[in-house]
Amino acid sequence: MNIIILGPPGAGKGTQALMIKDSFNFVQFSTGDILREAVDAKTSIGLKVKDIIAKGDLVADELILEIISQKIADNKSEKGIIFDGFPRTILQADELLKVLSDYKMKLDLVIELAVDDNILLGRIETRAAENSENVRDDDNKSALKKRLSVYHKQTRPLIDYYKKHSDFVSVDGMMEINEVSENIISILNKRLN
Ligand code: ADP
């Protein structure tokens, strides 16, 4: 079962993606984590994307697609894949469907985590304060503003896209983390049974 978790920065995509991974034994790809690891390891990709990420801009589609295509190829026999932070543009979404179909796989479900903008800034400020020794380069006010505007311009259109192209559900991401998880688990169980 292949799933996308879609939502604005700070919506809790990473938390819920990990929860699904552990509960259902799926694999999880977070393009944000993959890129941050590359930045920390100072690989050629890392050096290329460091400043782009810190500003809150999107990394080039081609680069992301190269990374994700390889991940799909390496994990095509897994029970399920969770995509977290990908796709973020219509082009990435179109390409994902093509790559999946190349491997005779399909996209089974898109879960939107819906959270109001005014809550997101507070969440990210809290995350930065709680992790003061290890703050993400893009967890500051100006980068977050950019990430939110990029989300609205480039990624939010994917909601209408997936309403047309896929099984799509929207989950209220403003409840307690556990309640969000329970909702997602029950949505997945319904589809798996
Ligand atoms: P968040 O969703 O909280 O903003 P992520 O960890 O998903 O954080 O992404 C952090 C940054 O990594 C993004 O702002 C962007 O610069 C880059 N990035 C991650 N995924 C993609 C993607 N699919 N396409 C382009 N850039 C990406």
Residues whose N, C-alpha, C, O or C-beta is under 5 A from the ligand:
A	BS01	ADP	P8 P9 G10 T31 G32 D33 L35 I52 I53 G56 D57 L58 V59 I64 G85 F86 P87 R88 R147
